[in-house]
Amino acid sequence: MSRPPSSQTTPQFYRVSDRDLTEIELHSVDSINDLHRTHPEHSHKGTRPPRPAYSPSSNGNLYTSDMTAVNQRGRPVKWQSRLQDMLTPSSSRAYAMGCAIITLLLLTVLLIFYFLVQQGGAVRMLTEALREKEAAATELSLLIQELQALRHNLTAMRGGT
């Protein structure tokens, strides 16, 4: 089987969902608005078109200009808007979050050093206890040898008399 030349190939058509079309339209409107905003000399009307109150997202949800998530019925989702408010960087909130993160990191480092110092003290105590145990074992071994020598001498004295 031979392939037909590229000039004779028939184009393939793909079904595009309504959501994909909406997102393409939103991207196009945003791109055109950005172009008009950055290059007003290319604008035919001479005025800047208003930015739409929504922008596309990667998951298909629509976001209003204040970045509140909109559900399928067009109502804002409370937990998403609260989360967005928490994550929206305002200068005082960003400063406070930065301070909190740095404080937590410093506390973590201090706790690690405290733990290491405590472990170092425990290792020293265990080393001392081990040395004392070895010294006691050595002393006990010498006492056992002396006791065996005394028993041997006592046995020799009884047998010789």
C-alpha positions in Angstrom: 0.0 0.0 0.0 1.4 3.4 -0.9 0.4 6.6 0.8 -1.1 9.3 -1.3 1.0 12.5 -1.7 0.6 15.1 1.0 -1.3 17.4 -1.3 -4.0 14.8 -1.7 -4.5 13.8 1.9 -7.9 14.5 3.3 -8.0 16.7 6.5 -9.1 15.0 9.7 -11.8 16.6 11.8 -12.0 16.2 15.5 -15.0 16.8 17.8 -14.3 19.7 20.1 -16.4 20.0 23.3 -18.3 23.1 24.3 -16.1 23.5 27.3 -13.0 23.5 25.1 -14.6 26.0 22.8 -15.5 28.3 25.7 -11.9 28.1 27.0 -10.5 28.8 23.5 -12.8 31.8 23.2 -11.8 33.1 26.6 -8.1 32.7 25.8 -8.7 34.5 22.5 -10.5 37.4 24.2 -7.8 37.7 26.9 -5.1 37.6 24.2 -6.8 40.3 22.2 -7.4 42.5 25.3 -3.7 42.0 26.3 -2.6 43.0 22.9 -4.8 46.2 22.9 -3.6 47.0 26.4 0.1 46.7 25.6 -0.1 48.1 22.1 -2.8 50.8 21.9 -1.5 52.0 18.6 -2.8 48.7 17.0 -6.3 49.3 18.4 -8.8 50.1 15.7 -11.3 51.8 18.0 -8.8 53.9 19.8 -10.2 52.8 23.2 -9.3 50.0 25.4 -11.8 47.2 25.5 -12.8 46.1 29.0 -11.3 43.0 30.4 -13.8 40.2 30.8 -15.0 39.4 34.3 -13.9 35.8 33.9 -10.7 34.1 32.9 -10.1 30.4 32.0 -8.5 27.9 34.3 -6.8 24.6 33.7 -9.6 22.6 35.3 -12.5 24.1 33.3 -13.9 26.2 36.1 -14.6 29.9 35.4 -13.0 32.5 37.7 -14.4 36.0 38.2 -12.1 38.9 38.2 -11.7 38.7 42.0 -10.6 35.1 41.5 -13.6 33.5 43.2 -14.4 30.1 41.9 -17.7 29.7 40.2 -19.5 26.3 40.3 -21.7 24.8 37.6 -24.7 26.9 38.5 -22.7 30.2 38.5 -22.5 30.7 42.3 -19.2 31.2 44.1 -17.9 28.2 46.1 -17.3 29.4 49.7 -14.4 27.2 50.7 -12.5 28.0 47.4 -13.0 31.7 47.8 -11.8 31.6 51.4 -8.8 29.5 50.4 -8.1 32.0 47.6 -8.4 34.9 50.0 -5.9 33.2 52.4 -3.4 32.5 49.5 -3.8 36.0 47.9 -0.6 37.8 48.8 -1.2 41.1 50.4 1.9 42.8 51.7 1.1 42.5 55.4 -0.2 39.0 55.1 2.9 37.9 53.1 5.2 39.5 55.6 3.4 37.8 58.5 3.5 34.4 56.7 7.2 34.9 55.9 7.9 35.7 59.6 5.9 32.7 60.7 7.7 30.4 58.4 11.1 31.7 59.4 10.2 31.4 63.1 9.1 27.8 62.6 12.3 27.0 60.7 14.4 28.5 63.5 12.4 26.6 66.2 12.9 23.4 64.2 16.7 24.0 64.0 16.8 24.8 67.8 14.9 21.6 68.6 17.2 19.6 66.5 20.3 21.1 68.2 18.7 20.5 71.7 18.0 16.9 70.8 21.6 16.4 69.6 23.0 17.9 72.8 20.8 15.7 74.9 21.9 12.7 72.9 25.5 13.7 73.2 25.1 13.8 77.0 23.4 10.4 77.0 26.2 8.9 74.9 28.8 10.3 77.4 27.0 8.8 80.3 26.7 5.4 78.5 30.4 5.5 77.7 31.3 6.1 81.3 29.0 3.3 82.5 30.6 1.0 79.9 34.1 1.9 81.2 33.1 1.3 84.8 31.6 -2.1 83.8 34.8 -3.1 82.0 36.8 -2.0 85.1 34.5 -4.0 87.4 34.7 -7.1 85.1 38.5 -6.9 85.1 38.6 -6.5 88.9 36.2 -9.5 89.3 38.4 -11.6 87.0 41.5 -10.8 89.1 39.5 -11.7 92.3 38.4 -15.0 90.8 42.0 -15.8 89.8 43.2 -15.0 93.4 40.4 -17.1 94.9 41.3 -20.1 92.7 45.0 -19.7 93.7 44.0 -19.6 97.4 41.8 -22.7 97.0 44.6 -24.5 95.3 47.0 -23.6 98.2 44.4 -24.6 100.8 43.9 -28.0 99.1 47.7 -28.5 98.9 48.1 -27.7 102.6 45.4 -30.2 103.7 46.7 -32.9 101.5 50.3 -32.3 102.7 49.6 -32.5 106.4 
